[in-house]
């Protein structure tokens, strides 16, 4: 991708099976629905979230400020694997639970100040495959880049990716099952 550093590992070797991890995360995570402000209007996010991390690693985006829940043993093990594969250290993770085809995430960039000028974000997908869409922020005629994220895939975004691209997950017209996405980050 032009103006980006994006890498995809299609099948990350995980400590348990993908389906077992998906069920564990869905059952054991303290999910919540947050209200976001977009263009001055308030909306419920079309997915459930949970923020975990080292003490003091709060995160603010779209008018929401979240304090980290502690790392569970499952999240700690997943962080270890992701850090080893990526060669990066992460002190927090945002979990997104897409319950079905109606859940989504609009196009956005992860460019909040606490992520630093060139954020490194490792995105681990478990469950139903969804299409991850990238749109260049400056080149309006640049075609969209669409990447199917299968269960067990790891997408790494770094460098100037957040500065130059937006990304998101659209709703679907076909029935889709459950998906949990974990985005590991370094909060400064």
Phi, psi and omega per residue, in radians:
X1 nan 2.387 3.115
X2 -1.171 2.426 3.075
X3 1.083 0.527 -3.099
X4 -2.635 2.738 2.977
X5 -2.122 1.710 -3.090
X6 -2.237 2.313 -3.121
X7 -2.290 2.472 -3.140
X8 -2.193 2.180 2.982
X9 -1.895 1.994 -2.981
X10 -1.283 -0.401 -3.082
X11 -2.569 1.510 3.136
X12 -1.263 2.323 3.082
X13 -1.302 1.965 -3.066
X14 -1.891 2.788 -3.065
X15 -1.206 -0.296 3.102
X16 -2.445 3.009 3.085
X17 -1.150 2.627 -3.118
X18 -1.000 -0.768 -3.124
X19 -1.151 -0.685 3.111
X20 -1.124 -0.773 3.111
X21 -1.109 -0.746 3.121
X22 -1.010 -0.868 -3.138
X23 -1.070 -0.766 3.117
X24 -1.010 -0.855 -3.106
X25 -1.126 -0.727 3.141
X26 -1.106 -0.754 -3.067
X27 -1.337 -0.574 -2.974
X28 -1.776 -0.101 -3.067
X29 -1.585 2.400 3.068
X30 -1.394 1.433 -3.076
X31 -1.247 2.620 3.037
X32 -2.585 2.752 3.090
X33 -1.859 2.266 -3.089
X34 -1.978 2.621 3.048
X35 -1.666 2.225 3.127
X36 -1.982 2.709 3.090
X37 -1.870 2.102 3.114
X38 -2.208 2.110 -3.122
X39 0.898 0.716 3.054
X40 1.429 -0.036 3.124
X41 -1.955 2.579 -3.127
X42 -1.718 2.375 3.133
X43 -2.420 2.606 2.947
X44 -1.324 2.348 3.081
X45 -1.026 2.425 3.141
X46 -1.479 0.864 3.071
X47 -3.069 2.960 3.053
X48 -1.792 2.633 -3.115
X49 -2.297 2.839 2.975
X50 -2.681 2.269 -3.097
X51 -1.898 2.234 3.141
X52 -2.294 2.630 3.106
X53 3.059 -3.084 3.078
X54 -1.156 2.694 3.132
X55 -0.950 2.420 3.076
X56 1.431 0.069 -3.105
X57 -1.680 1.122 3.107
X58 -1.273 2.822 -3.053
X59 -2.471 2.377 3.133
X60 -2.190 2.308 3.080
X61 -2.753 2.550 3.079
X62 0.818 0.694 3.111
X63 1.418 0.091 3.135
X64 -1.908 2.403 2.984
X65 -2.152 2.165 -3.084
X66 -2.094 2.429 3.057
X67 -1.679 2.513 -3.049
X68 -1.307 2.371 2.887
X69 -1.371 2.752 3.136
X70 -1.188 2.774 3.069
X71 -1.181 2.262 2.982
X72 -1.417 2.951 3.110
X73 -1.112 -0.638 3.112
X74 -1.139 -0.811 3.133
X75 -1.134 -0.641 3.108
X76 -1.095 -0.767 3.132
X77 -1.161 -0.722 3.108
X78 -1.124 -0.705 3.096
X79 -1.046 -0.764 -3.140
X80 -1.028 -0.795 -3.132
X81 -1.133 -0.815 -3.115
X82 -1.111 -0.747 3.119
X83 -1.084 -0.723 -3.124
X84 -1.124 -0.766 -3.119
X85 -1.210 -0.712 -3.067
X86 -1.467 -0.362 -3.056
X87 1.208 0.522 -3.115
X88 -2.288 2.737 3.056
X89 -1.827 2.391 3.125
X90 -2.184 2.439 3.132
X91 -2.025 0.139 -3.138
X92 -2.813 2.842 3.117
X93 -2.607 2.363 3.025
X94 -1.831 2.135 3.081
X95 -1.738 2.309 3.062
X96 -2.054 2.222 3.130
X97 -1.903 1.935 3.072
X98 -1.659 1.857 -3.017
X99 -1.276 -0.570 -3.139
X100 -2.864 -2.910 -3.069
X101 -1.147 -0.283 -3.128
X102 -1.438 -0.325 3.134
X103 -1.420 2.534 -3.029
X104 -2.769 3.118 2.989
X105 -2.509 2.128 -3.117
X106 -1.159 2.864 3.115
X107 -1.077 2.294 -3.114
X108 -2.798 2.946 2.974
X109 -2.086 2.490 3.056
X110 -1.543 1.420 -3.027
X111 -2.182 0.494 3.115
X112 -1.175 2.575 -3.057
X113 -0.963 -0.654 -3.084
X114 -1.207 -0.153 3.075
X115 -1.552 -0.140 3.140
X116 1.493 3.039 -3.049
X117 -1.279 -0.414 -3.120
X118 -2.366 1.270 -3.040
X119 -1.039 2.552 3.005
X120 -1.941 2.115 -3.113
X121 -2.275 2.169 3.104
X122 -1.896 2.103 -3.012
X123 -1.963 1.933 -3.136
X124 -1.772 2.222 -3.120
X125 -1.879 2.389 3.050
X126 -2.338 2.393 3.104
X127 1.763 -2.607 -3.072
X128 -1.000 2.341 3.081
X129 -1.158 2.434 3.047
X130 -2.335 2.723 3.131
X131 -1.604 2.181 3.130
X132 -1.684 2.152 -3.061
X133 -1.922 2.316 3.038
X134 -1.923 2.430 3.049
X135 -2.309 2.226 -3.141
X136 -1.137 2.386 -3.085
X137 -1.338 -0.489 -3.019
X138 -1.940 -0.610 -3.092
X139 -1.604 1.609 -3.025
X140 -1.139 -0.456 3.138
X141 -1.540 -0.058 -3.134
X142 -1.202 2.315 -3.134
X143 -1.157 2.657 3.038
X144 -1.108 2.593 3.029
X145 -1.936 2.146 -3.103
X146 -2.054 2.208 -3.106
X147 -2.177 2.061 3.046
X148 -1.271 2.236 3.128
X149 -1.839 1.826 -3.136
X150 -1.409 2.863 3.075
X151 -1.077 2.251 -3.124
X152 1.595 0.020 3.129
X153 -1.478 2.658 3.122
X154 -2.230 2.099 3.109
X155 -1.888 2.179 3.132
X156 -1.925 2.175 3.088
X157 -2.045 2.248 -3.140
X158 -2.633 -2.985 3.128
X159 1.105 -2.321 -3.112
X160 -1.618 0.267 -3.088
X161 -0.974 -0.857 -3.076
X162 -1.215 -0.509 3.120
X163 -1.229 -0.586 -2.997
X164 -1.874 -0.242 -3.053
X165 -2.327 2.588 2.914
X166 -1.839 2.753 3.114
X167 -2.541 2.770 3.132
X168 -3.007 3.079 3.107
X169 -2.219 2.083 -3.102
X170 -1.474 2.783 2.948
X171 -1.116 2.864 -3.138
X172 -2.222 2.613 3.074
X173 -1.519 -0.235 3.111
X174 -1.781 2.602 -3.135
X175 -1.066 2.367 3.134
X176 -2.322 2.589 3.117
X177 -1.497 -2.981 -3.053
X178 -1.279 2.566 3.117
X179 -2.544 2.395 2.991
X180 -2.089 2.290 3.096
X181 -2.055 2.309 3.130
X182 -1.994 2.089 3.115
X183 -1.921 1.846 3.137
X184 -1.415 2.389 -3.039
X185 -2.462 2.911 3.023
X186 -2.042 1.862 3.092
X187 -1.532 2.244 -3.092
X188 -1.654 nan nan
